[in-house]
């Protein structure tokens, strides 16, 4: 139990990959810290749960690729096992198309994405318009536009008419992988990597300790949590913007910073793992990847650890997730299974386990992989939040210069914030020393 008089250099709020990465960087710099996590586990949006077969499965962030260097380095350092996602065979679109039509549609959607990314985010001609409005003006085939919409709403988990075009361009440009982000997953689960990072920090990680109030001033901060208060010189809020905005700040944050935190919205996603006795789709030369053209935001792919652990992961994102959020577990299973049967045939009904994780309105991290700016005029919001208002600092995957919304981005953002805080603390020590 902490006391009112506990002190440290830095309090980190949030035990996802952002907070854990910041903690490791501060530890390496010899700076004292305490990390407070509201949940009973670390990992944030990277979560693992036990399914009905007793298997530990990824119920949150899962996939990675070789173009994510910081994450790949951690995977190697902690001896994790990469499972290569099965992609051999045909990709299914539903309602069905010929292979030639599917390839043409995919190429058309990618052409729209490339054209969009050639626009500068600060181009005056696109200010004030949504991604949906821009798409309506394009003269591409309707199938390509539908596929593009499904891709965007599936990845960003919000209706396209809520996403500013400049934000989508700026965000998408920072996702620079040349190989698919679904290239690998970890046999031990992504959350196991977060647990390994936490184990290296020891008792400086405190679980079940939700922060409610940040009292700040020129002489430091007082972080009030479920178990008391800690006095520190700096605080790092390693939280998604929507979650950070819910904290009580005394005094209130500067208007510009408070406003920048208020322009974000959490998306909506439901993740499902469907286990089968065997990967029957492979027997028909199918990859297991399915995109539903009539249900934007619905996507499936093979997530089998091996042939004995056959599985499809199904992502339900954006408006569709909001509609299916109201369903019971049995009704959701019925909807998903019916769609898989339509796309892959009657064998898709032979389910041996159905595990779903509805992230909508999650108490500690919002509703999807990433928060998104929904104010078309908030062009400076990210930079304003990155600057913070010392001694209050912010970091999250959303704010990362690379791979925003991914675990890779969270790692990068945490390390950048830690370096900034370390530099400020060391500068203050040097200033005091020179004046003494």
VEXKOL-345191 format. One record per residue (C-alpha): residue number from 0; residue in one letter; x, y, z. Coordinates in steps of 0.2 Angstrom, whole numbers, always signed. Example, Ala and Ser with C-alpha at 12.3 -4.5 7.8 and 13.67 -1.06 7.14 Angstrom:
2
[0 'A' [+62 -22 +39]]
[1 'S' [+68 -5 +36]]
***
This chain:
436
[0 'X' [+0 +0 +0]]
[1 'X' [+7 +17 -5]]
[2 'X' [+8 +32 +7]]
[3 'X' [+4 +50 +3]]
[4 'X' [+23 +53 +4]]
[5 'X' [+29 +41 -9]]
[6 'X' [+41 +50 -21]]
[7 'X' [+49 +46 -38]]
[8 'X' [+56 +55 -53]]
[9 'X' [+42 +49 -66]]
[10 'X' [+25 +41 -64]]
[11 'X' [+20 +32 -80]]
[12 'X' [+2 +30 -82]]
[13 'X' [-3 +15 -93]]
[14 'X' [+5 -2 -95]]
[15 'X' [+3 -5 -113]]
[16 'X' [+18 -6 -125]]
[17 'X' [+20 +13 -124]]
[18 'X' [+21 +13 -105]]
[19 'X' [+32 -2 -104]]
[20 'X' [+44 +4 -118]]
[21 'X' [+45 +21 -109]]
[22 'X' [+49 +12 -93]]
[23 'X' [+63 +2 -100]]
[24 'X' [+71 +18 -108]]
[25 'X' [+70 +27 -91]]
[26 'X' [+77 +12 -82]]
[27 'X' [+92 +12 -94]]
[28 'X' [+94 +31 -91]]
[29 'X' [+95 +28 -72]]
[30 'X' [+79 +38 -69]]
[31 'X' [+67 +32 -55]]
[32 'X' [+49 +28 -60]]
[33 'X' [+33 +20 -55]]
[34 'X' [+21 +13 -68]]
[35 'X' [+3 +12 -64]]
[36 'X' [-9 +1 -74]]
[37 'X' [-28 +1 -71]]
[38 'X' [-31 -17 -77]]
[39 'X' [-25 -33 -68]]
[40 'X' [-13 -36 -83]]
[41 'X' [-1 -27 -94]]
[42 'X' [-2 -26 -113]]
[43 'X' [-16 -13 -116]]
[44 'X' [-24 -17 -132]]
[45 'X' [-13 -33 -133]]
[46 'X' [-23 -45 -123]]
[47 'X' [-23 -64 -122]]
[48 'X' [-38 -75 -115]]
[49 'X' [-41 -93 -114]]
[50 'X' [-54 -100 -126]]
[51 'X' [-66 -114 -123]]
[52 'X' [-53 -127 -128]]
[53 'X' [-41 -121 -114]]
[54 'X' [-29 -113 -127]]
[55 'X' [-21 -96 -124]]
[56 'X' [-26 -85 -139]]
[57 'X' [-24 -67 -144]]
[58 'X' [-40 -57 -141]]
[59 'X' [-32 -41 -145]]
[60 'X' [-17 -35 -155]]
[61 'X' [-9 -50 -163]]
[62 'X' [+0 -47 -180]]
[63 'X' [+17 -40 -185]]
[64 'X' [+29 -41 -200]]
[65 'X' [+47 -40 -203]]
[66 'X' [+46 -21 -208]]
[67 'X' [+42 -17 -189]]
[68 'X' [+60 -17 -183]]
[69 'X' [+58 -12 -165]]
[70 'X' [+44 -25 -162]]
[71 'X' [+54 -38 -172]]
[72 'X' [+70 -35 -161]]
[73 'X' [+60 -38 -145]]
[74 'X' [+53 -54 -152]]
[75 'X' [+70 -60 -155]]
[76 'X' [+77 -53 -138]]
[77 'X' [+64 -62 -128]]
[78 'X' [+64 -78 -138]]
[79 'X' [+47 -78 -145]]
[80 'X' [+41 -90 -159]]
[81 'X' [+35 -82 -175]]
[82 'X' [+21 -91 -184]]
[83 'X' [+20 -87 -202]]
[84 'X' [+2 -83 -207]]
[85 'X' [-5 -95 -220]]
[86 'X' [-8 -85 -236]]
[87 'X' [-6 -99 -250]]
[88 'X' [-21 -101 -261]]
[89 'X' [-35 -90 -267]]
[90 'X' [-42 -74 -258]]
[91 'X' [-61 -75 -257]]
[92 'X' [-72 -60 -260]]
[93 'X' [-91 -62 -256]]
[94 'X' [-102 -60 -265]]
[95 'X' [-91 -70 -276]]
[96 'X' [-81 -64 -290]]
[97 'X' [-69 -73 -303]]
[98 'X' [-51 -73 -298]]
[99 'X' [-48 -60 -312]]
[100 'X' [-62 -49 -305]]
[101 'X' [-55 -50 -288]]
[102 'X' [-38 -46 -293]]
[103 'X' [-44 -31 -303]]
[104 'X' [-54 -25 -288]]
[105 'X' [-40 -27 -276]]
[106 'X' [-28 -18 -288]]
[107 'X' [-41 -4 -291]]
[108 'X' [-43 -1 -272]]
[109 'X' [-24 +0 -270]]
[110 'X' [-23 +12 -285]]
[111 'X' [-36 +23 -275]]
[112 'X' [-25 +22 -260]]
[113 'X' [-9 +27 -269]]
[114 'X' [-18 +41 -277]]
[115 'X' [-24 +47 -261]]
[116 'X' [-7 +46 -253]]
[117 'X' [+0 +57 -267]]
[118 'X' [-10 +72 -260]]
[119 'X' [-1 +82 -247]]
[120 'X' [-10 +82 -230]]
[121 'X' [-9 +101 -229]]
[122 'X' [-16 +104 -247]]
[123 'X' [-29 +118 -246]]
[124 'X' [-40 +109 -258]]
[125 'X' [-44 +95 -246]]
[126 'X' [-46 +104 -230]]
[127 'X' [-63 +102 -222]]
[128 'X' [-68 +86 -232]]
[129 'X' [-70 +69 -226]]
[130 'X' [-62 +53 -234]]
[131 'X' [-79 +48 -239]]
[132 'X' [-83 +64 -248]]
[133 'X' [-66 +63 -258]]
[134 'X' [-70 +45 -262]]
[135 'X' [-87 +50 -270]]
[136 'X' [-78 +61 -282]]
[137 'X' [-67 +48 -289]]
[138 'X' [-71 +40 -305]]
[139 'X' [-65 +22 -301]]
[140 'X' [-76 +7 -304]]
[141 'X' [-89 +4 -290]]
[142 'X' [-81 -12 -285]]
[143 'X' [-64 -4 -282]]
[144 'X' [-72 +10 -272]]
[145 'X' [-82 -2 -261]]
[146 'X' [-66 -12 -258]]
[147 'X' [-57 +3 -253]]
[148 'X' [-71 +9 -241]]
[149 'X' [-71 -9 -233]]
[150 'X' [-52 -8 -231]]
[151 'X' [-53 +9 -223]]
[152 'X' [-68 +6 -212]]
[153 'X' [-60 -11 -207]]
[154 'X' [-43 -4 -202]]
[155 'X' [-49 +13 -194]]
[156 'X' [-65 +6 -187]]
[157 'X' [-75 +21 -190]]
[158 'X' [-87 +27 -204]]
[159 'X' [-77 +35 -218]]
[160 'X' [-88 +51 -217]]
[161 'X' [-81 +53 -199]]
[162 'X' [-62 +52 -205]]
[163 'X' [-54 +69 -211]]
[164 'X' [-45 +65 -228]]
[165 'X' [-30 +75 -222]]
[166 'X' [-29 +64 -207]]
[167 'X' [-31 +48 -216]]
[168 'X' [-17 +53 -228]]
[169 'X' [-5 +58 -214]]
[170 'X' [-9 +42 -204]]
[171 'X' [-7 +30 -219]]
[172 'X' [+9 +38 -225]]
[173 'X' [+17 +33 -208]]
[174 'X' [+12 +14 -211]]
[175 'X' [+27 +10 -222]]
[176 'X' [+28 -9 -222]]
[177 'X' [+31 -17 -239]]
[178 'X' [+26 -34 -234]]
[179 'X' [+9 -37 -227]]
[180 'X' [+6 -33 -208]]
[181 'X' [-2 -50 -206]]
[182 'X' [+14 -58 -210]]
[183 'X' [+17 -66 -193]]
[184 'X' [+9 -68 -176]]
[185 'X' [+17 -75 -160]]
[186 'X' [+14 -93 -154]]
[187 'X' [+15 -87 -136]]
[188 'X' [+3 -72 -140]]
[189 'X' [+8 -54 -141]]
[190 'X' [+3 -51 -123]]
[191 'X' [+16 -63 -117]]
[192 'X' [+29 -51 -124]]
[193 'X' [+21 -37 -114]]
[194 'X' [+22 -48 -98]]
[195 'X' [+41 -51 -102]]
[196 'X' [+44 -33 -103]]
[197 'X' [+35 -30 -87]]
[198 'X' [+45 -44 -78]]
[199 'X' [+61 -34 -81]]
[200 'X' [+54 -20 -72]]
[201 'X' [+48 -29 -56]]
[202 'X' [+38 -21 -43]]
[203 'X' [+39 -4 -51]]
[204 'X' [+24 -10 -61]]
[205 'X' [+8 -9 -51]]
[206 'X' [-8 -17 -57]]
[207 'X' [-26 -13 -52]]
[208 'X' [-21 +5 -49]]
[209 'X' [-32 +16 -59]]
[210 'X' [-26 +35 -60]]
[211 'X' [-40 +47 -58]]
[212 'X' [-32 +64 -55]]
[213 'X' [-16 +73 -60]]
[214 'X' [-11 +88 -49]]
[215 'X' [+3 +98 -58]]
[216 'X' [+13 +114 -56]]
[217 'X' [+30 +121 -58]]
[218 'X' [+37 +110 -45]]
[219 'X' [+31 +93 -51]]
[220 'X' [+15 +83 -51]]
[221 'X' [+5 +73 -38]]
[222 'X' [-3 +58 -46]]
[223 'X' [-19 +52 -37]]
[224 'X' [-23 +34 -40]]
[225 'X' [-34 +20 -33]]
[226 'X' [-21 +17 -19]]
[227 'X' [-16 +34 -14]]
[228 'X' [-4 +47 -21]]
[229 'X' [+13 +48 -28]]
[230 'X' [+24 +64 -29]]
[231 'X' [+34 +65 -45]]
[232 'X' [+44 +77 -55]]
[233 'X' [+36 +72 -71]]
[234 'X' [+21 +61 -77]]
[235 'X' [+20 +52 -93]]
[236 'X' [+2 +48 -98]]
[237 'X' [+5 +33 -109]]
[238 'X' [-13 +32 -114]]
[239 'X' [-24 +33 -130]]
[240 'X' [-30 +51 -132]]
[241 'X' [-48 +48 -128]]
[242 'X' [-43 +39 -112]]
[243 'X' [-31 +53 -107]]
[244 'X' [-44 +66 -110]]
[245 'X' [-55 +58 -96]]
[246 'X' [-43 +61 -82]]
[247 'X' [-45 +75 -70]]
[248 'X' [-32 +88 -71]]
[249 'X' [-29 +101 -58]]
[250 'X' [-27 +115 -64]]
[251 'X' [-35 +112 -80]]
[252 'X' [-23 +109 -95]]
[253 'X' [-20 +124 -106]]
[254 'X' [-35 +126 -118]]
[255 'X' [-25 +122 -133]]
[256 'X' [-19 +105 -126]]
[257 'X' [-36 +101 -119]]
[258 'X' [-44 +105 -135]]
[259 'X' [-31 +94 -144]]
[260 'X' [-36 +79 -133]]
[261 'X' [-54 +82 -137]]
[262 'X' [-54 +79 -155]]
[263 'X' [-52 +60 -155]]
[264 'X' [-64 +46 -156]]
[265 'X' [-62 +28 -152]]
[266 'X' [-67 +16 -166]]
[267 'X' [-77 +0 -165]]
[268 'X' [-70 -18 -167]]
[269 'X' [-75 -35 -162]]
[270 'X' [-62 -49 -164]]
[271 'X' [-67 -67 -166]]
[272 'X' [-57 -83 -166]]
[273 'X' [-66 -98 -174]]
[274 'X' [-57 -115 -171]]
[275 'X' [-60 -130 -183]]
[276 'X' [-55 -148 -182]]
[277 'X' [-44 -145 -198]]
[278 'X' [-40 -131 -210]]
[279 'X' [-52 -137 -223]]
[280 'X' [-50 -121 -234]]
[281 'X' [-32 -126 -238]]
[282 'X' [-39 -143 -245]]
[283 'X' [-48 -132 -258]]
[284 'X' [-33 -121 -262]]
[285 'X' [-40 -106 -252]]
[286 'X' [-30 -95 -241]]
[287 'X' [-44 -92 -228]]
[288 'X' [-44 -74 -232]]
[289 'X' [-61 -67 -235]]
[290 'X' [-67 -50 -238]]
[291 'X' [-86 -46 -238]]
[292 'X' [-90 -33 -251]]
[293 'X' [-108 -32 -245]]
[294 'X' [-103 -30 -227]]
[295 'X' [-89 -16 -226]]
[296 'X' [-77 -19 -211]]
[297 'X' [-79 -38 -211]]
[298 'X' [-63 -48 -214]]
[299 'X' [-56 -65 -211]]
[300 'X' [-39 -74 -212]]
[301 'X' [-31 -90 -207]]
[302 'X' [-24 -89 -189]]
[303 'X' [-19 -107 -187]]
[304 'X' [-4 -110 -176]]
[305 'X' [-2 -127 -186]]
[306 'X' [-13 -139 -195]]
[307 'X' [-18 -147 -178]]
[308 'X' [-24 -129 -172]]
[309 'X' [-34 -124 -187]]
[310 'X' [-42 -107 -185]]
[311 'X' [-49 -92 -194]]
[312 'X' [-49 -75 -186]]
[313 'X' [-63 -63 -190]]
[314 'X' [-62 -44 -188]]
[315 'X' [-78 -35 -187]]
[316 'X' [-75 -16 -188]]
[317 'X' [-83 +1 -190]]
[318 'X' [-102 +3 -192]]
[319 'X' [-105 -16 -194]]
[320 'X' [-97 -19 -177]]
[321 'X' [-108 -6 -169]]
[322 'X' [-123 -15 -176]]
[323 'X' [-117 -32 -170]]
[324 'X' [-112 -25 -153]]
[325 'X' [-130 -27 -148]]
[326 'X' [-131 -46 -152]]
[327 'X' [-130 -60 -139]]
[328 'X' [-115 -71 -140]]
[329 'X' [-126 -85 -148]]
[330 'X' [-133 -72 -160]]
[331 'X' [-115 -66 -165]]
[332 'X' [-109 -84 -167]]
[333 'X' [-124 -87 -179]]
[334 'X' [-120 -71 -189]]
[335 'X' [-102 -75 -191]]
[336 'X' [-104 -93 -195]]
[337 'X' [-117 -90 -208]]
[338 'X' [-106 -78 -217]]
[339 'X' [-91 -90 -216]]
[340 'X' [-103 -104 -223]]
[341 'X' [-108 -92 -237]]
[342 'X' [-90 -88 -242]]
[343 'X' [-81 -105 -238]]
[344 'X' [-95 -118 -239]]
[345 'X' [-104 -129 -227]]
[346 'X' [-89 -136 -218]]
[347 'X' [-87 -118 -210]]
[348 'X' [-102 -123 -199]]
[349 'X' [-91 -137 -190]]
[350 'X' [-85 -125 -177]]
[351 'X' [-76 -133 -162]]
[352 'X' [-74 -116 -152]]
[353 'X' [-80 -98 -155]]
[354 'X' [-71 -85 -145]]
[355 'X' [-76 -66 -147]]
[356 'X' [-69 -51 -139]]
[357 'X' [-80 -35 -141]]
[358 'X' [-68 -20 -138]]
[359 'X' [-82 -7 -140]]
[360 'X' [-82 +5 -126]]
[361 'X' [-68 -4 -117]]
[362 'X' [-66 +4 -100]]
[363 'X' [-47 +7 -101]]
[364 'X' [-43 +9 -120]]
[365 'X' [-58 +14 -130]]
[366 'X' [-66 +3 -144]]
[367 'X' [-53 -2 -157]]
[368 'X' [-35 -3 -162]]
[369 'X' [-32 +16 -162]]
[370 'X' [-41 +32 -158]]
[371 'X' [-44 +43 -173]]
[372 'X' [-45 +62 -176]]
[373 'X' [-63 +66 -181]]
[374 'X' [-62 +85 -182]]
[375 'X' [-57 +90 -200]]
[376 'X' [-49 +106 -193]]
[377 'X' [-38 +99 -180]]
[378 'X' [-22 +98 -190]]
[379 'X' [-11 +103 -176]]
[380 'X' [-18 +91 -163]]
[381 'X' [-5 +78 -163]]
[382 'X' [+9 +90 -162]]
[383 'X' [+1 +99 -148]]
[384 'X' [-1 +83 -138]]
[385 'X' [+17 +77 -141]]
[386 'X' [+23 +94 -134]]
[387 'X' [+13 +92 -119]]
[388 'X' [+14 +104 -105]]
[389 'X' [+28 +100 -93]]
[390 'X' [+28 +92 -81]]
[391 'X' [+14 +83 -90]]
[392 'X' [+19 +72 -105]]
[393 'X' [+9 +61 -117]]
[394 'X' [+13 +46 -128]]
[395 'X' [+3 +33 -137]]
[396 'X' [+4 +23 -153]]
[397 'X' [-8 +36 -161]]
[398 'X' [+6 +49 -159]]
[399 'X' [+20 +39 -166]]
[400 'X' [+30 +45 -181]]
[401 'X' [+29 +27 -188]]
[402 'X' [+16 +14 -188]]
[403 'X' [+3 +23 -178]]
[404 'X' [-11 +12 -171]]
[405 'X' [+1 -3 -171]]
[406 'X' [+12 -11 -157]]
[407 'X' [+27 -5 -167]]
[408 'X' [+21 +13 -165]]
[409 'X' [+18 +11 -147]]
[410 'X' [+35 +5 -144]]
[411 'X' [+42 +20 -154]]
[412 'X' [+31 +33 -146]]
[413 'X' [+36 +27 -128]]
[414 'X' [+54 +28 -131]]
[415 'X' [+53 +45 -139]]
[416 'X' [+43 +51 -124]]
[417 'X' [+56 +44 -112]]
[418 'X' [+71 +52 -120]]
[419 'X' [+62 +68 -119]]
[420 'X' [+58 +67 -101]]
[421 'X' [+76 +60 -97]]
[422 'X' [+83 +75 -106]]
[423 'X' [+72 +88 -96]]
[424 'X' [+76 +80 -80]]
[425 'X' [+95 +79 -83]]
[426 'X' [+95 +97 -89]]
[427 'X' [+86 +102 -73]]
[428 'X' [+99 +93 -63]]
[429 'X' [+113 +102 -72]]
[430 'X' [+105 +119 -70]]
[431 'X' [+104 +116 -51]]
[432 'X' [+122 +110 -50]]
[433 'X' [+129 +125 -60]]
[434 'X' [+119 +137 -48]]
[435 'X' [+125 +129 -32]]
***
